[in-house]
Amino acid sequence: MTDPTAARAAVPGRAVRTSGTVRVVGAGLLGASVGHALSRAGVDVALADTSPAQLRLAIDYGAGRAAADGDRPSLVVVCVPPDVVADVVEAELKAFPAAVVTDVASVKLAPLVELRSRGADLTRYIGSHPMAGRERGGAISARSDIFAGRPWVICRDGETRPSDLALVEALALDVGAVPIEMSPEEHDGSVALVSHLPQVVASLLAARLADAPEYALGLAGQGVRDTTRIAHSAPELWVQILEANAPAVVAGLDALAADLAGLADALRETERPGARREIAETIRRGNVGVERLPGKHGQRREFVSFVVMVDDVAGQLGRLFGDLGELGVNVEDLRLEHSPGAPLGLAEIAVDKGTLEAAVRGLEGRGWRIASTDDE
Amino acid sequence: MTDPTAARAAVPGRAVRTSGTVRVVGAGLLGASVGHALSRAGVDVALADTSPAQLRLAIDYGAGRAAADGDRPSLVVVCVPPDVVADVVEAELKAFPAAVVTDVASVKLAPLVELRSRGADLTRYIGSHPMAGRERGGAISARSDIFAGRPWVICRDGETRPSDLALVEALALDVGAVPIEMSPEEHDGSVALVSHLPQVVASLLAARLADAPEYALGLAGQGVRDTTRIAHSAPELWVQILEANAPAVVAGLDALAADLAGLADALRETERPGARREIAETIRRGNVGVERLPGKHGQRREFVSFVVMVDDVAGQLGRLFGDLGELGVNVEDLRLEHSPGAPLGLAEIAVDKGTLEAAVRGLEGRGWRIASTDDE
């Protein structure tokens, strides 16, 4: 219902690295978003899609123009489902012998192995993976900003020419992403750990709720909600992603299963010497792991939070953030906590450690009830 | 650093159901919070704790007065760690033969079984469990509002007298909670599913990150962050909780392990007939489970969300919520999404389906960039 073509004019004063025509194959969420971002930067984007309806939609929304016979792209970006990546990359390498071909699939080793087995020209293929996406797919969900500040992994191997690598890096930079070089193996192991395993775990946990009694669900709090949030994901897409990265995911699942079995055994016999220590170690190692996740902006700066009581009214949040703005406090993170059945809410606000005191005193001076702070 | 005694005066015009003295044993987070809430409502709260320092702190913060020899409480609320609940409840039943004794431990069957085996007077013991808490414990983190709108499970059995049950219900209502009756078995199974299993799963998943290479963690997004958020929990507390509810937790872990093994097998042989269907079913059953979780306010009203681009500045959020307030839009949920390294942020705002269009049009009319909406 909103019009994504609004504010699509080229951003003045921004240097664009990509030159010539970029051909984008596949006008779904990622392809159309690449198209939006490049078009917005003034780059000529030639779009192709096996679905004429999807293609027309992406063009209508401003992702580029339809690919034409005389196109001579310097770069081809393949944005198709994982199961056809190798086919499409192979075809594009043949159709455009002067172009560098990249893809954006979320798994990088399987397509490379497949292309190698087919004797494709791997000097011109550079796999890549923007760590961006949304829960909903399709050209209609595309937007030019989904790559902003996100890592865009680029996989080089021995056959890659530096000048070709520079083309893909320019693409990543032009859509606002942060290019990161990795081997295909490093990439696949990484996404298995920080993306595929969390997805599977969230789905398996949420599946336990499918047959749960209604009264049990009534006791659900924020913890289970957070832990299962990504279980909303689409089965069709995830079958492909998990299959394409099966070895790395299976390795992660096996390690997890061993840990889980150890914990279950300890809980079966808590009186056994060492059992309680094993249980504590599970939670403690979780502490260590979660602490290692980079915070906002990829940094591990120290943020502290405090909780403000608010009514369930947008106007109150408006006043709160207005007051914080007047106090010169930068909000680093924000979480609204709701009490089932209650009209009030709690806003947990994270700020830089240095500004906590000023923020809390300032808000109290303006009549806000601060429920708690991190450093009490 | 904030003064929790502020705004601790009895709320005028609010009917208080609890009468007489309430004795609270254990002045940690929950005990002191019960004390705060009851004191605020004008109830006489007599506090006891084995730690004189903890007791003094709770009293200083306004949670009640020190228990005295002549106290004749009508109700005793035992708020001690799970491993000593049965001991303390037994002692309190003996010390105050006219009082009803309840506890707030997160597991309900184990203390009941233990008390029964000791021949305690179970007509006067009613186990209960407020579904409230914070990541940090101690009297210093206590606040009177942590029970507001939260379920407070009350476990009755055949020996419970209705008038005694009413005392515990009055306590729950007076601190702002929603009393819910359940059997101890129903309670323990429910919390295993919606609290203990999510905790264990989050910890096991986060533990996989403890030895992960730095470059893998650099690719972490919101999904893994949400899925592992509760892995920050304290090992000491969770050893006790998991041990006390071990049978229900083990049953959940075994079921989870079976599902996990099935998925890993399917991923080991994706070409086997039915394997892909098994993978898809895992994700689909996760969809079903997560959809069953009640939303805010315990209801399943249909909320839709849209995403607004904001700078990383409190003032901008202030203007946004100010605008939403002027537009008469009630914000049902809110999530700030950050792009690592980027100065901009995305605010995902959930509103009632009926107000989505007015909210989006109104905000666009005021110059906001709406990145996407749910119903595009």
Interface residues (C-beta under 8 A of the other chain):
Chain A: M1 T2 P4 A6 A7 M131 R134 R136 I140 S141 R143 D145 A148 G149 R150 P151 V153 G176 V178 I180 M182 E186 G189 S190 V191 L193 V194 S195 L197 P198 Q199 V200 V201 A202 S203 L204 L205 A206 A207 R208 L209 A210 A212 P213 Y215 A216 L217 G218 L219 A220 G221 G223 V224 R225 D226 T227 T228 R229 I230 A231 H232 S233 A234 P235 E236 W238 V239 L242 E243 A246 V249 V250 G252 L253 D254 A255 L256 A257 D259 L260 A261 L263 A264 L267 R268 T270 R276 I279 A280 E281 T282 I283 R284 R285 G286 N287 V288 G289 V290 E291 R292 L293 P294 K296 H297 G298 F306 M309 D312 V313 A314 G315 Q316 L317 G318 R319 L320 F321 G322 D323 L324 G325 E326 L327 V329 N330 V331 D333 L334 R335 L336 H338 S339 P340 G341 A342 P343 L344 L346 E357 V360 E364 R369 I370 A371 S372 T373 D374 D375 E376
Chain B: M1 T2 P4 A6 A7 M131 R134 R136 I140 S141 R143 D145 A148 G149 R150 P151 V153 G176 V178 I180 M182 E186 G189 S190 V191 L193 V194 S195 L197 P198 Q199 V200 V201 A202 S203 L204 L205 A206 A207 R208 L209 A210 A212 P213 Y215 A216 L217 G218 L219 A220 G221 G223 V224 R225 D226 T227 T228 R229 I230 A231 H232 S233 A234 P235 E236 W238 V239 L242 E243 A246 V249 V250 G252 L253 D254 A255 L256 A257 D259 L260 A261 L263 A264 L267 R268 T270 R276 I279 A280 E281 T282 I283 R284 R285 G286 N287 V288 G289 V290 E291 R292 L293 P294 K296 H297 G298 F306 M309 D312 V313 A314 G315 Q316 L317 G318 R319 L320 F321 G322 D323 L324 G325 E326 L327 V329 N330 V331 D333 L334 R335 L336 H338 S339 P340 G341 A342 L344 L346 E357 V360 E364 R369 I370 A371 S372 T373 D374 D375 E376
